[in-house]
């Protein structure tokens, strides 16, 4: 029987721009089924002051970025590339501005259970560079056909790889963030 605590780490060939302490993080024990290992896209982005404030207040070892499911941009800094990706997504797939990109993409790859969660959300979280860890039981809980559809989709529309990069944590059921502006609280 497989150890329920076993996990797999996904990383780029050179994770250190995104996660200076990547090697040390590999021995850190994370809770939950999926977690990020990165804190930045590159040195200076997001601003160092944002990272310092986050680590001082949260005492975490890594920081996921919060982003809009509607325009793909982070909420605490400006990312011109994210807005380009959302515009390309709208143009490539003929969807209109105001569509929840995450829900639309998850539907396209047949990940309906997670799509339903995205439909009711406003924000998501990602780990820069798609550098993350995931419990093997979570990997096995995703149907094989979903992996195949995602791979096929990314290969047929190269920009879709940028969509997957921000969705990996959610792909393995990391919760989305819901915000109800009428009641001014999170759900």
C-alpha positions in Angstrom: 0.0 0.0 0.0 1.3 3.5 -0.9 2.2 5.9 1.9 -0.6 8.5 2.1 1.9 11.2 2.9 4.0 10.6 -0.2 4.1 13.5 -2.7 5.5 14.6 -6.0 7.3 17.9 -6.6 6.8 19.7 -9.9 9.4 22.2 -11.0 11.1 23.9 -13.9 14.7 23.0 -14.7 15.8 26.2 -12.8 13.4 27.1 -10.0 15.7 29.4 -8.1 14.5 32.7 -9.7 11.1 31.9 -8.4 12.2 30.2 -5.2 15.6 31.1 -3.8 15.3 28.6 -1.0 13.8 25.8 -3.1 16.2 23.1 -1.9 15.5 23.9 1.7 11.7 23.9 1.1 11.9 20.3 -0.2 12.4 19.1 3.4 9.6 21.3 4.8 6.5 19.4 5.9 3.5 21.1 4.3 -0.1 20.4 5.3 -2.9 19.9 2.8 -2.9 18.1 -0.5 -1.2 20.8 -2.7 1.2 23.6 -1.9 3.4 26.1 -3.7 7.2 26.3 -3.4 7.7 29.7 -5.0 7.2 33.3 -3.8 8.1 35.4 -6.8 8.2 35.5 -10.6 11.7 36.9 -10.5 13.7 39.0 -8.0 11.9 42.2 -7.5 8.5 41.0 -8.7 6.3 41.2 -6.8 7.9 44.1 -5.0 10.1 43.1 -2.1 8.0 45.1 0.3 5.0 42.9 -0.6 7.0 39.8 0.2 8.5 41.2 3.4 5.1 42.2 4.7 3.6 38.8 3.9 6.3 36.8 5.5 6.4 39.0 8.6 2.6 38.7 9.1 2.1 35.0 8.1 5.4 33.2 9.1 5.1 31.0 6.0 8.0 29.6 4.0 6.5 30.3 0.6 3.8 32.7 -0.8 1.2 31.8 -3.4 0.0 34.7 -5.5 -3.7 35.6 -5.6 -5.1 36.3 -9.0 -8.4 37.2 -10.7 -10.2 34.4 -12.4 -11.6 36.9 -14.9 -8.4 38.7 -16.2 -5.7 36.4 -14.9 -3.9 39.4 -13.2 -2.5 39.3 -9.6 -4.3 41.5 -7.2 -1.3 43.0 -5.4 0.8 44.1 -8.3 0.6 44.7 -12.1 1.4 41.9 -14.5 1.2 43.0 -18.1 1.8 39.4 -19.3 -1.3 38.2 -17.4 -3.5 40.6 -19.2 -2.0 39.6 -22.5 -2.8 36.0 -21.7 -6.4 36.8 -20.9 -6.8 38.8 -24.1 -5.2 35.9 -26.1 -7.6 33.5 -24.4 -10.6 35.6 -25.3 -9.4 35.9 -28.9 -8.3 32.3 -29.3 -11.5 30.7 -27.9 -14.0 33.3 -28.8 -15.1 34.0 -25.3 -16.2 37.4 -24.0 -14.6 39.7 -21.5 -16.2 39.0 -18.1 -16.1 35.3 -18.5 -14.5 33.3 -15.6 -11.4 32.0 -17.5 -10.7 29.2 -15.0 -14.3 27.8 -15.2 -14.2 28.0 -19.0 -10.9 26.3 -19.3 -11.7 23.6 -16.8 -14.9 22.9 -18.7 -12.9 22.6 -22.0 -10.6 19.9 -20.4 -13.5 18.1 -18.7 -12.5 18.8 -15.1 -16.2 19.5 -14.2 -15.9 19.0 -10.4 -13.3 21.7 -10.1 -15.1 23.8 -12.7 -18.2 24.0 -10.5 -16.0 25.4 -7.7 -14.4 27.9 -10.0 -17.8 29.1 -11.2 -18.6 30.4 -7.7 -15.3 32.0 -7.1 -13.6 35.3 -7.9 -9.9 34.6 -7.2 -7.4 31.8 -7.4 -4.0 31.1 -6.1 -0.9 30.0 -8.0 2.7 29.3 -7.3 5.1 31.2 -9.6 6.7 29.1 -12.3 4.3 26.2 -11.6 6.6 25.0 -8.8 4.5 23.1 -6.4 4.1 19.9 -4.4 1.1 17.6 -4.4 0.2 14.5 -2.4 0.1 11.5 -4.7 -3.4 10.6 -3.5 -4.5 13.9 -5.0 -2.7 13.1 -8.3 -4.5 9.8 -8.5 -7.9 11.3 -7.7 -7.9 13.2 -11.0 -9.2 11.0 -13.9 -6.7 10.0 -16.5 -8.9 11.5 -19.3 -8.6 14.9 -17.7 -4.8 14.8 -17.9 -5.0 13.7 -21.5 -7.5 16.4 -22.5 -5.4 19.1 -20.7 -2.2 17.9 -22.5 -4.0 17.8 -25.8 -5.5 21.3 -25.2 -2.1 22.8 -24.3 -0.4 21.3 -27.3 -3.1 22.6 -29.7 -3.1 26.1 -28.2 0.3 27.0 -26.8 -1.0 30.0 -24.8 -3.2 27.4 -22.9 0.0 26.4 -21.1 0.0 29.8 -19.4 -3.6 29.1 -18.2 -2.6 25.7 -16.8 0.4 27.3 -15.1 -1.9 29.4 -12.9 -4.4 26.6 -12.4 -2.2 23.7 -11.1 -3.0 24.2 -7.4 -6.7 24.2 -8.2 -6.4 21.3 -10.7 -5.6 19.3 -7.6 -8.5 20.8 -5.6 -6.9 23.7 -3.8 -9.8 25.9 -2.8 -10.7 29.0 -4.9 -11.4 32.3 -3.1 -15.0 33.5 -3.2 -15.8 37.2 -2.6 -19.3 38.6 -2.3 -19.1 42.4 -2.7 -22.7 42.8 -1.5 -21.9 41.4 1.9 -18.2 42.5 1.8 -16.9 39.2 3.1 -15.2 36.0 1.8 -17.2 32.8 1.5 
